[in-house]
Amino acid sequence: MTVTTPHPVHPDFSQEERHLSGTIASVLYQIGAWEDRSRNVGADLETSLVLADEAEEKAAMLSVHVAEPYFGSLSVRIAGRDQTLYVGKHAHRDLTGPFSVVSWESDVGGLFYSQALEWTTPRRLKGTIHRRRQLDVHRKVLRGVVDLYDSASGGETGGREEVLLKRLAEASSSGMRDVVETLQAEQHDVMRAPAGQYVCIQGAAGSGKTTIGFHRLAWLVHPERGENQAERSRILVLMPNQVLAHYAARVLPGLNLEGVVVTTPETWALGFLGLEKMEVTDRTLSLLLTDHDNGRRRAAWRRAKALGDLRMLQVVRNHLKARLGANLGALDYHGTAEVSRGQGGSEPKELHLSALQVRGLLEGVLRREPLEGYRPALRAALEAELLGQSGVTEDQEAGVLRQLGSDLNRLMSRIFAGMLPVTEARRLLQSEESLRSAAEGVLSEQTIGVLLTDPLVSVAKPRRSYADVTELPLMLAVAGLLDGLGRRQGRELLPYDEVLLDEGQDFAPLLYALLARAARPGHITTLGDLNQGLHGYKGPSGWPEVLGALGSGSQGSGQLLTLSRTYRSTRQITELTARVAATYNRAADVVGVDRSGAEVRRLTGGPLARLTAQAVKEMQLAGHLNIAIVTRRTADAELLSSELMAHDVDARPILNEQARYQGGVVILPVHLAKGLEFDAALVCGADAGTYDPATEFESRLLYIAASRGVHALALIAETDLHPLLLKARTD
């Protein structure tokens, strides 16, 4: 029988218990005061109702945190006075006692995570930190006290690692969870990269980059961000598929980010274009996952890369300029407006713009490259010119423009006739003459030749109207150049306060350039791992290319940051996946948390379904609840799911983006598993026949599949395992 040595009780435990009780009482008192409508009385009924509603909203937000009002404390000395600051997920101000709580997103709250020991307050007072303390509070009960730093005991205590390992040992959940209580110094520094500049975050699988991205949004929402503060409803988060988007969105309430839009680039693009009913395909990915001919795979890869190339934005510009010039031809403008001349009288005013004048206004707009788009900019230029001719006063301008509206609409409709995002993008790609003309001096002859090929001819097209993911950036480019990009608010098109891209290594450089037009300058954060480039046929060659596409030289500075430590998996899993990634690694080396777990299970020499069922049952006996069976292809998952039933294993299939991960045992293809994590993972078909060792893309897939497990991993093959998955020679 093993005897467990109890953790020694902290000498301040009773004192901290009393403080917790006092804080909870203070929070409940504040909630009660806010909910008492008789206390929220204004000068009139309308003001009273507004004040009461605001108070109820504050009460609702604070009530969520009654059971766990804080998770840490700081003992500091400011201006010769010692005091203790408690840090929680929501700020609470106690006006009559010592039970205030500062929020983790505040500048002061950030001191809990950093390694700094001194800081300067907004009042220019010097502060010194004497102690950082972690407080494990759960359902109004203090369960533990751990000092992280204590100047009286020599400084760092190692307690932060102790708390981290305890959290990492917990079971995974069916959704992404916040890490507010255990943010590491490296993660904290990345999260708080200066607002208002483009940020690229490189992090290996399990480094917490996606979670840190959401925490960065919570930090940006805080009022202390000043002019860079983001409004929740004005934030856009783009994730590679709906399965991951739904999984990640579950962290939003805990971070007070309700209202943030989390979706995929394809869903957002089709919604913006008004094409929600179109089917989205990724025929390039279909070919890469199913076709074994490396020649066709390389050709499909090259064409997809060319379509997403940043230079395609200039190609689209050239194409639209040529089309607008041809449409304009010799069009001129004639209109009449009744202009008031005082004393109740008016007279008709003939207004005229020659074809030369209209062309000059159009060329001026095209040279200026307005973010609002060619169409609204030309309309504004035409109106300004006509108002100048009319000689009316400012008060009369609106009335004159109403009278000229019909004639202006007819002119605009003829200039922009037939120019729709889908048709114009496809006209450019399907007409060799149009493509060569627009690409002259922009693309090489070789790249033009690649764009004119069709390596996907063997991949079936949907029967109904569709848009391929490789075409969508071009369609967005047409829409953006013609009418602008951003979030719709009524009839207005406004910039997003912040855009966050997850798995950013899989987004086309052209898409980055377009998103820079849709957001406030400098307000884009991208997260990714160059080792997990599953959709590398769309992605950049490296993060410097992303910063270049975002226009960091002209629209604010850009910064590349790296998360060098991975937290997800045990040492045994991390070491194995590192060997796989080392065969193609283009990113910095990562260091795993030294958390030991079960040895990687290797099962071979039998039917795949039987071996998989055996591994699942072993993992369940070990106490793992959330288990993923990862296959190479969707068809593999569908077939194996039915075969497992004969072995008394019910694995819920996730075969498309409409499926949702709800926990338990699931089976899914590797391209839908990326970004998710599970207590245990099984790689089914972990052999050279399934993942070609000679193809980098296949090694990336293998890395993604093997890095999903938090505590346990099993590798299953009917014959021999993949060479990269064999036991290391030092074993």
C-alpha positions in Angstrom: 0.0 0.0 0.0 1.4 3.4 -1.0 1.3 6.1 1.7 0.8 9.6 0.3 2.5 12.4 2.2 0.0 15.2 2.6 1.0 18.7 1.4 2.0 20.8 4.4 -0.6 23.4 5.4 0.6 26.9 4.5 1.1 29.0 7.7 -1.2 31.7 6.3 -4.0 29.3 5.4 -6.4 30.4 8.1 -5.7 34.0 7.5 -6.4 33.6 3.8 -9.6 31.7 4.6 -10.9 34.6 6.6 -10.0 37.0 3.8 -11.9 34.8 1.3 -15.0 34.8 3.5 -14.8 38.6 3.8 -14.4 39.1 0.1 -17.4 36.8 -0.8 -19.5 38.8 1.7 -18.4 42.1 0.2 -19.1 40.8 -3.4 -22.6 39.6 -2.3 -23.3 43.0 -0.7 -22.3 44.8 -3.9 -24.5 42.6 -6.0 -27.4 43.2 -3.6 -26.9 46.9 -3.8 -26.9 46.8 -7.6 -30.0 44.7 -7.7 -31.9 47.0 -5.4 -33.7 49.3 -7.9 -34.7 51.7 -5.1 -31.0 52.7 -4.8 -30.6 53.4 -8.5 -32.7 56.5 -8.9 -32.0 59.2 -11.4 -33.5 62.7 -12.0 -36.3 61.3 -14.0 -38.0 57.9 -14.8 -36.0 57.3 -18.0 -32.7 58.0 -16.2 -33.7 55.7 -13.3 -34.5 52.9 -15.7 -31.2 53.2 -17.5 -29.3 53.3 -14.2 -31.2 50.3 -12.9 -30.6 48.3 -16.1 -26.8 49.1 -16.0 -26.7 48.1 -12.3 -28.4 44.8 -13.1 -25.9 44.1 -15.9 -23.0 44.8 -13.5 -24.6 42.5 -10.9 -25.0 39.7 -13.4 -21.4 39.9 -14.5 -20.0 40.0 -11.0 -22.3 37.2 -9.7 -20.6 34.7 -12.0 -17.4 35.1 -9.9 -18.9 34.9 -6.4 -17.7 31.3 -5.9 -14.1 32.1 -7.1 -13.6 35.8 -6.6 -9.8 35.6 -7.1 -7.0 33.2 -7.7 -3.9 35.0 -6.6 -2.4 37.9 -4.6 0.5 40.3 -4.7 2.1 41.8 -1.6 3.6 45.1 -2.6 5.1 48.2 -1.2 4.0 51.6 -2.8 5.2 54.9 -1.5 6.4 53.4 1.8 3.2 51.6 2.4 2.7 47.8 2.4 -0.5 46.3 1.0 -1.9 43.2 -0.5 -3.6 43.2 -3.9 -5.9 40.2 -4.8 -6.1 39.2 -8.5 -9.2 37.7 -10.1 -11.1 37.3 -13.4 -13.3 40.2 -12.6 -12.6 43.4 -10.8 -14.4 44.2 -7.5 -14.1 47.5 -5.6 -14.8 47.3 -1.9 -15.4 50.9 -0.8 -15.5 50.2 2.9 -13.0 47.5 3.5 -9.9 45.6 2.4 -11.7 43.2 0.0 -11.1 44.7 -3.4 -10.1 42.6 -6.4 -8.1 43.8 -9.4 -8.8 42.1 -12.8 -6.1 40.0 -14.4 -6.3 42.0 -17.6 -5.4 45.3 -15.9 -1.8 46.6 -15.8 -1.6 45.9 -12.1 -3.1 42.4 -12.5 -0.5 41.6 -15.1 2.2 41.9 -12.4 1.0 38.5 -11.1 2.4 36.8 -14.2 5.5 38.7 -15.1 9.0 38.4 -13.6 9.3 42.1 -12.9 9.7 43.1 -9.3 9.3 46.8 -9.7 6.9 49.1 -11.6 5.7 52.6 -11.8 2.1 53.5 -11.0 0.0 55.9 -13.2 0.7 58.5 -10.4 4.4 58.0 -11.0 4.9 56.2 -7.7 7.5 53.4 -7.5 6.1 50.0 -6.5 8.0 46.9 -5.3 6.7 43.3 -5.2 7.6 41.3 -2.2 5.4 38.2 -2.8 3.3 36.5 -5.4 0.9 33.9 -4.2 -1.4 31.4 -5.9 -4.8 30.8 -4.2 -6.8 27.7 -5.2 -10.4 28.7 -4.6 -13.2 26.5 -5.7 -16.9 26.9 -4.8 -16.2 29.4 -2.1 -13.7 27.1 -0.4 -9.9 27.7 -0.2 -8.2 24.5 -1.2 -4.6 25.5 -1.3 -2.0 28.3 -0.9 1.2 28.3 -2.9 3.8 31.0 -2.8 5.3 31.6 -6.2 7.8 34.3 -5.2 8.8 35.5 -1.8 11.6 38.0 -1.2 11.9 36.9 2.4 12.5 33.3 1.4 15.0 33.9 -1.3 12.9 34.8 -4.3 11.4 32.3 -6.7 10.1 29.2 -4.9 9.3 26.8 -7.8 5.6 27.1 -6.9 4.6 28.3 -10.3 5.8 25.0 -11.9 4.0 23.1 -9.1 0.7 24.8 -9.9 1.2 24.3 -13.6 1.9 20.6 -13.4 -1.2 20.2 -11.2 -3.4 21.9 -13.8 -1.9 19.9 -16.7 -2.6 16.7 -14.9 -6.3 17.4 -15.0 -8.6 15.8 -17.6 -9.3 17.6 -20.8 -12.7 19.0 -21.5 -15.0 19.1 -24.6 -14.1 22.7 -25.1 -11.1 25.0 -24.9 -10.6 26.3 -21.3 -9.0 29.5 -20.1 -5.6 29.6 -18.5 -6.0 32.8 -16.6 -4.8 31.2 -13.3 -1.7 29.5 -14.8 -0.5 31.9 -17.5 3.3 31.5 -17.7 5.6 34.4 -18.0 6.3 33.6 -21.6 2.7 33.3 -22.5 1.8 36.5 -20.6 4.5 38.6 -22.4 3.2 37.3 -25.8 -0.4 38.0 -24.8 0.4 41.6 -23.9 2.4 42.5 -27.0 1.8 46.2 -27.6 -1.7 46.9 -28.9 -2.0 48.6 -32.3 0.7 46.7 -34.1 0.5 43.5 -36.2 1.5 40.4 -34.2 2.5 37.0 -35.5 2.7 34.3 -32.8 4.6 31.1 -33.7 3.9 28.2 -31.2 4.2 24.5 -31.4 1.3 22.1 -30.8 0.3 22.4 -27.2 2.1 25.8 -26.6 -1.3 27.3 -25.8 -1.2 29.8 -28.7 -4.9 29.6 -29.5 -5.8 30.0 -25.9 -3.4 32.9 -25.6 -4.9 34.5 -28.6 -8.3 34.6 -26.9 -6.8 35.9 -23.7 -5.2 38.7 -25.8 -8.7 39.6 -27.0 -9.9 39.8 -23.4 -6.9 42.0 -22.6 -7.7 44.3 -25.6 -11.3 44.7 -24.4 -10.1 46.1 -21.1 -10.6 49.9 -20.7 -6.9 50.4 -19.9 -6.1 49.8 -23.6 -7.3 53.4 -24.3 -7.5 54.2 -28.0 -6.6 50.6 -28.8 -9.5 49.2 -26.8 -11.7 46.7 -28.7 -15.4 46.4 -28.5 -16.5 42.7 -28.3 -19.0 42.9 -31.1 -16.4 44.5 -33.3 -13.9 41.6 -33.0 -13.6 38.9 -35.7 -12.0 35.5 -35.0 -11.2 33.2 -38.0 -10.4 29.6 -37.5 -9.7 26.9 -40.1 -12.9 24.8 -39.7 -16.2 24.9 -37.9 -15.3 22.0 -35.6 -12.4 23.9 -34.1 -14.4 27.2 -34.1 -17.2 25.7 -32.0 -14.6 24.0 -29.7 -12.7 27.2 -29.1 -15.8 29.5 -28.7 -16.6 27.8 -25.4 -13.9 29.7 -23.8 -15.6 33.0 -24.5 -18.0 33.3 -21.5 -15.2 32.6 -19.0 -13.1 35.5 -20.5 -16.1 37.9 -20.7 -16.0 37.8 -24.5 -19.6 37.2 -25.3 -20.5 38.8 -28.6 -17.2 38.1 -30.4 -17.7 36.5 -33.8 -15.9 33.1 -34.2 -16.1 31.6 -37.6 -14.1 30.3 -40.6 -12.7 32.5 -43.4 -15.0 30.7 -45.9 -18.2 31.3 -43.8 -17.2 35.0 -43.2 -16.3 35.6 -46.8 -19.5 34.1 -48.2 -21.5 36.0 -45.7 -19.8 39.2 -46.6 -20.4 38.6 -50.3 -24.0 37.6 -49.7 -23.4 34.1 -51.0 -24.4 32.1 -48.0 -26.2 29.5 -50.1 -23.2 28.6 -52.1 -21.4 25.4 -51.3 -17.8 25.6 -50.2 -15.3 23.1 -51.6 -11.6 22.5 -51.1 -10.8 20.4 -54.1 -7.0 20.9 -53.6 -7.2 19.3 -50.2 -9.4 16.5 -51.6 -6.7 15.7 -54.1 -3.8 15.9 -51.6 -5.6 13.5 -49.3 -6.7 11.0 -51.8 -4.4 11.1 -54.9 -1.2 9.2 -54.7 0.3 10.7 -57.8 2.9 13.1 -56.6 3.1 14.9 -59.9 -0.6 15.9 -59.7 -0.3 16.8 -56.1 2.7 19.1 -56.8 0.7 20.8 -59.7 -2.3 21.3 -57.5 -0.2 22.7 -54.7 1.6 25.2 -57.1 -1.7 26.5 -58.5 -3.3 27.0 -55.1 -0.2 28.8 -53.9 -0.3 31.1 -57.0 -4.0 31.9 -56.5 -3.2 33.1 -52.9 -0.1 35.0 -53.8 0.0 38.6 -52.6 0.8 39.7 -56.1 -2.7 38.6 -57.2 -4.1 41.7 -55.5 -2.3 43.8 -58.1 -3.4 41.5 -60.9 -7.0 42.0 -59.8 -6.4 45.7 -59.6 -5.2 45.8 -63.2 -8.1 43.6 -64.4 -10.7 45.8 -62.7 -9.1 49.0 -64.1 -9.2 47.6 -67.6 -12.8 46.5 -67.2 -13.9 49.9 -65.8 -12.1 51.7 -68.6 -13.8 49.5 -71.2 -17.2 50.0 -69.6 -16.8 53.8 -69.3 -16.1 54.2 -73.0 -17.5 57.6 -74.0 -20.1 57.9 -71.2 -20.8 61.4 -70.0 -23.4 62.8 -67.6 -26.3 65.1 -68.1 -28.7 66.1 -65.3 -31.0 68.9 -64.2 -31.7 70.2 -60.7 -34.1 72.8 -59.4 -31.9 75.3 -57.4 -33.5 77.7 -54.9 -32.7 81.3 -55.6 -34.3 82.8 -52.5 -37.7 84.4 -51.7 -39.4 81.1 -52.6 -38.2 81.0 -56.1 -36.1 78.4 -57.9 -34.6 77.8 -61.4 -33.5 74.7 -63.2 -29.8 74.2 -63.4 -28.3 72.1 -66.2 -25.3 70.1 -65.0 -22.9 68.3 -67.4 -19.8 66.2 -67.1 -18.1 65.3 -70.3 -16.7 61.8 -71.0 -13.2 63.2 -70.5 -14.2 64.7 -67.1 -15.8 61.4 -66.0 -12.7 59.5 -67.1 -10.4 61.9 -65.2 -12.4 61.5 -62.0 -12.3 57.7 -62.4 -8.6 57.7 -63.0 -8.1 59.9 -59.9 -10.0 57.3 -57.8 -8.0 54.4 -59.2 -4.7 56.2 -58.5 -5.8 56.9 -54.9 -6.7 53.2 -54.1 -9.4 54.2 -51.6 -10.1 51.8 -48.8 -13.8 52.5 -49.1 -13.7 51.0 -52.7 -13.8 52.4 -56.2 -17.6 52.5 -56.5 -18.4 54.7 -53.4 -15.2 56.8 -54.0 -16.2 57.5 -57.7 -19.8 58.3 -56.6 -18.5 60.8 -54.1 -16.1 62.4 -56.7 -18.9 62.7 -59.2 -21.2 64.3 -56.6 -18.5 66.7 -55.4 -17.9 67.8 -59.0 -21.6 68.4 -59.8 -22.1 70.3 -56.5 -19.3 72.5 -57.5 -20.9 73.3 -60.8 -24.3 74.0 -59.2 -22.9 76.7 -56.9 -25.4 75.8 -54.2 -25.0 76.5 -50.5 -24.1 73.7 -48.0 -27.7 73.6 -46.8 -29.0 73.0 -50.4 -26.6 70.2 -51.3 -28.7 67.3 -50.0 -31.7 68.4 -52.0 -29.7 68.8 -55.2 -28.1 65.3 -54.8 -31.6 63.8 -54.3 -32.6 65.3 -57.7 -29.5 64.1 -59.4 -29.6 60.6 -57.9 -31.5 58.8 -60.6 -29.2 60.0 -63.4 -26.1 59.2 -61.3 -27.4 55.7 -60.5 -27.8 55.1 -64.3 -24.3 56.3 -65.0 -22.8 54.2 -62.1 -24.6 51.1 -63.1 -23.2 51.4 -66.7 -19.7 52.0 -65.5 -19.8 49.0 -63.1 -22.0 46.8 -65.3 -21.6 43.1 -64.7 -18.8 43.5 -62.2 -19.7 41.0 -59.5 -17.1 39.3 -57.2 -17.8 35.7 -58.4 -18.1 36.4 -62.1 -15.2 38.8 -62.2 -12.8 36.5 -60.4 -13.7 33.6 -62.7 -13.5 35.8 -65.8 -10.0 36.7 -64.8 -9.0 33.1 -64.3 -10.8 31.5 -67.3 -9.8 34.0 -69.9 -6.2 33.6 -70.9 -6.2 37.0 -72.6 -7.6 38.8 -69.5 -5.1 37.0 -67.2 -2.1 37.7 -69.4 -3.0 41.4 -69.7 -3.6 41.9 -66.0 -0.5 39.9 -65.0 1.9 41.6 -67.3 4.8 42.9 -65.4 3.4 41.4 -62.1 3.7 37.6 -62.5 6.3 35.5 -64.3 5.5 33.5 -67.4 5.9 30.4 -65.4 3.3 31.5 -62.7 0.9 32.6 -65.5 1.2 29.1 -67.0 0.5 27.5 -63.6 -2.7 29.6 -63.3 -3.8 28.5 -66.7 -3.6 24.8 -65.9 -6.3 22.7 -64.3 -4.6 20.0 -62.2 -8.0 19.3 -60.4 -9.7 18.0 -63.4 -10.0 14.5 -61.8 -11.7 15.9 -58.7 -15.5 16.0 -58.9 -17.3 19.4 -58.7 -20.5 19.9 -56.8 -23.7 19.8 -58.8 -24.9 23.1 -57.4 -23.4 26.5 -57.2 -20.1 26.4 -55.4 -17.0 28.4 -54.4 -13.6 26.8 -53.9 -11.5 28.0 -50.9 -8.7 28.8 -53.3 -11.0 31.2 -55.3 -12.5 33.0 -52.3 -9.6 35.4 -51.7 -9.8 36.6 -55.4 -13.5 37.1 -55.0 -12.9 39.1 -51.8 -10.3 41.1 -53.6 -12.8 42.1 -56.3 -15.4 43.0 -53.6 -12.9 44.9 -51.5 -11.5 46.9 -54.4 -14.9 47.8 -55.7 -16.8 48.4 -52.5 -14.5 48.0 -49.5 -14.2 45.4 -46.8 -15.1 45.4 -43.1 -18.1 44.7 -40.8 -21.5 45.8 -41.9 -23.4 48.2 -39.6 -26.7 49.1 -41.2 -25.7 50.6 -44.6 -22.2 51.5 -43.3 -19.0 49.4 -43.8 -16.7 49.9 -40.8 -13.4 48.4 -39.8 -13.1 45.7 -37.3 -11.6 46.7 -34.0 -9.4 43.5 -34.0 -9.1 40.4 -36.2 -7.6 37.2 -34.8 -6.5 34.4 -37.1 -5.9 30.9 -35.7 -3.7 28.4 -37.6 -2.4 31.4 -39.5 0.1 29.3 -41.4 -2.8 28.1 -43.5 -4.1 31.5 -44.7 -3.2 32.9 -48.0 -1.0 36.0 -48.1 -3.6 37.6 -50.3 -6.2 37.1 -47.6 -3.9 38.8 -45.0 -3.7 41.8 -47.3 -7.5 42.0 -47.6 -8.0 41.6 -43.9 -5.6 44.5 -43.3 -8.1 46.6 -45.3 -11.0 45.3 -43.2 -9.5 46.1 -39.7 -8.1 49.1 -37.9 -4.4 49.6 -38.9 -2.2 47.4 -36.8 -5.1 45.4 -35.2 -4.5 41.9 -36.5 -3.1 39.0 -34.5 -2.2 35.7 -36.2 -1.4 32.5 -34.4 0.1 29.4 -36.0 2.7 26.7 -36.2 4.8 26.3 -39.4 5.1 22.7 -38.5 1.4 22.1 -38.8 0.8 23.5 -42.3 -1.9 21.2 -43.3 -3.2 23.7 -45.8 0.3 25.0 -46.8 -0.9 25.2 -50.4 -2.7 28.3 -49.3 -0.3 29.5 -46.7 2.8 31.8 -46.6 6.4 30.7 -46.9 7.1 32.2 -43.5 5.9 34.8 -41.0 7.9 37.6 -42.6 5.7 37.2 -45.6 2.7 37.6 -43.4 3.9 40.8 -41.9 4.7 42.0 -45.4 1.2 41.2 -46.6 -0.3 43.1 -43.7 1.7 46.2 -44.8 3.6 46.6 -41.6 5.8 49.2 -43.2 2.9 51.6 -43.9 0.2 50.7 -41.4 2.0 50.2 -38.1 4.8 48.1 -36.9 4.7 44.3 -36.9 6.3 41.8 -34.5 7.0 38.1 -34.6 6.9 36.4 -31.3 7.6 32.8 -30.4 6.1 30.5 -27.7 9.1 28.1 -27.1 7.5 25.8 -24.6 4.8 23.2 -25.1 2.4 22.3 -22.3 -0.1 19.9 -23.7 1.4 16.5 -23.7 3.5 14.3 -21.5 7.3 14.0 -22.0 6.8 10.7 -23.8 4.4 12.1 -26.4 6.3 15.4 -26.8 9.6 13.5 -27.5 8.0 11.4 -30.2 6.2 14.2 -32.0 9.4 16.2 -31.9 11.2 13.5 -33.9 8.5 13.6 -36.5 8.6 17.4 -36.8 12.5 17.4 -36.9 12.3 15.9 -40.5 10.9 19.2 -41.9 11.0 21.7 -39.0 11.1 25.3 -40.2 10.4 26.8 -36.8 12.3 27.2 -33.6 12.9 24.2 -31.3 10.4 23.8 -28.5 10.8 22.5 -25.0 8.1 20.4 -23.3 7.1 20.6 -19.7 8.8 17.8 -17.9 5.6 15.9 -17.1 6.0 12.2 -17.2 3.2 9.9 -18.2 2.5 6.5 -19.7 4.7 5.1 -22.4 3.5 5.5 -25.9 1.5 2.3 -26.7 2.4 0.6 -30.0 0.0 -2.1 -31.3 0.7 -3.9 -34.6 0.1 -7.3 -36.3 -3.7 -7.6 -36.4 -6.9 -6.1 -37.8 -7.1 -2.4 -37.3 -10.5 -2.4 -35.6 -9.5 -5.1 -33.1 -6.3 -3.3 -32.1 -8.1 0.0 -31.9 -10.8 -1.3 -29.7 -8.2 -2.9 -27.4 -6.4 0.5 -27.1 -9.6 2.4 -26.4 -10.6 0.0 -23.6 -7.1 0.2 -22.1 -7.3 4.0 -22.1 -10.8 4.0 -20.5 -9.6 1.6 -17.8 -6.8 4.1 -17.1 -9.4 6.7 -16.4 -9.4 8.7 -19.7 -12.8 10.0 -20.7 -12.2 12.1 -23.8 -10.5 9.9 -26.4 -9.8 10.6 -30.1 -9.3 8.0 -32.8 -7.5 9.8 -35.6 -7.5 8.5 -39.1 -5.8 9.6 -42.3 -9.0 10.1 -44.4 -12.6 10.8 -43.8 -13.5 7.5 -45.5 -11.2 5.6 -43.1 -13.0 7.1 -40.1 -16.4 6.3 -41.5 -15.5 2.7 -42.1 -13.7 2.1 -38.9 -16.5 3.6 -36.8 -18.9 0.9 -37.9 -16.3 -1.8 -37.5 -15.6 -0.8 -33.9 -19.2 -1.5 -32.9 -18.5 -5.2 -33.4 -15.8 -4.8 -30.8 -18.1 -3.1 -28.3 -16.7 0.4 -28.8 -19.0 3.3 -29.6 -16.9 6.0 -31.2 -19.0 9.0 -32.4 -17.8 10.0 -35.9 -16.9 13.6 -36.7 -16.8 13.5 -40.5 -17.5 17.1 -41.5 -17.5 20.6 -40.2 -21.1 20.5 -39.2 -20.3 17.9 -36.5 -19.6 19.1 -32.9 -17.2 17.6 -30.4 -19.1 17.0 -27.2 -16.6 14.8 -25.4 -16.3 11.0 -25.0 -14.9 8.7 -27.6 -14.8 10.2 -31.1 -13.3 9.2 -34.4 -12.3 11.8 -36.9 -9.9 12.4 -39.9 -6.7 14.2 -39.1 -7.6 17.4 -41.0 -10.6 17.9 -38.6 -8.5 17.0 -35.5 -6.0 19.9 -35.8 -6.3 22.3 -32.9 -8.3 19.9 -30.7 -6.9 18.1 -27.7 -8.0 15.0 -25.8 -7.1 13.0 -22.7 -5.8 10.3 -25.0 -5.4 9.9 -28.7 -5.0 6.9 -31.1 -3.3 7.2 -34.5 -5.0 4.5 -36.6 -3.0 3.4 -39.7 0.3 4.7 -38.3 2.3 3.1 -41.0 4.3 4.1 -44.1 1.6 3.0 -46.4 -0.8 5.5 -45.0 1.6 8.4 -44.3 4.2 8.4 -47.1 7.7 9.0 -45.5 9.0 10.6 -48.7 6.4 13.3 -48.7 6.6 16.3 -46.4 2.9 16.9 -46.4 2.3 13.4 -45.1 4.8 13.9 -42.3 2.9 17.1 -41.3 -0.3 15.1 -41.2 1.4 12.4 -39.0 2.7 15.1 -36.6 -0.8 16.6 -36.2 -2.3 13.2 -35.6 0.3 12.2 -33.0 0.2 15.5 -31.1 -3.5 15.5 -30.1 -3.2 13.5 -26.8 -2.6 15.2 -23.4 -1.9 12.1 -21.2 -1.8 9.1 -23.5 -1.0 8.1 -27.1 -1.4 4.8 -29.0 0.0 4.0 -32.4 -1.8 1.3 -34.3 -0.9 -0.4 -37.6 -1.9 -3.7 -39.1 1.8 -4.3 -40.2 4.9 -2.3 -39.3 4.8 1.1 -37.8 5.9 4.2 -39.7 9.7 4.6 -39.4 9.4 7.9 -37.5 7.2 6.2 -34.9 9.5 3.4 -33.9 11.1 3.4 -30.5 14.2 5.6 -30.3 17.4 3.8 -30.3 18.2 5.0 -26.8 15.0 3.3 -25.4 
